[in-house]
Amino acid sequence: MRNRKFGEFIESHRKSVSLQKLADAYGCSRAYMWDIVHGNVSPPQDYEKLLSMAECMQLTEKQKYEFYDKATLKNDIPSDIKQIMLNNPTLINKIRDMNKKGEL
């Protein structure tokens, strides 16, 4: 499945960061990063890898949120939100309670 929006975001925000440097931040080859940018493979879903890429590109907080959203696969939630939930298990019960009460 091609995801050009993620690659287009990278291309418009990486400024002077080389594809090799971005690949190093991700932990992959330059060729694989090229495939990610061109939508030939799915965007990374691992929060830590996305965070490393975002920091390498020196994204602002707002840009990071957009970056995570663009990496998200269809019918999934952004990796930063997953990480928040994993780090705060009580949040899951709060969300369920809110849903049960019709607050969502």
Buried (B, 14 or more C-beta within 10 A) or exposed (E): EEBEBBBBBBEEBBEEBEBEBBBBBBEBEBEBBBBBBBBEBBBBBEBEBBBBBBEBBEBEEEBBBBBBBBBBEEEEEBBBBBBEBEEEEEEEEEEEEEEEEEEE
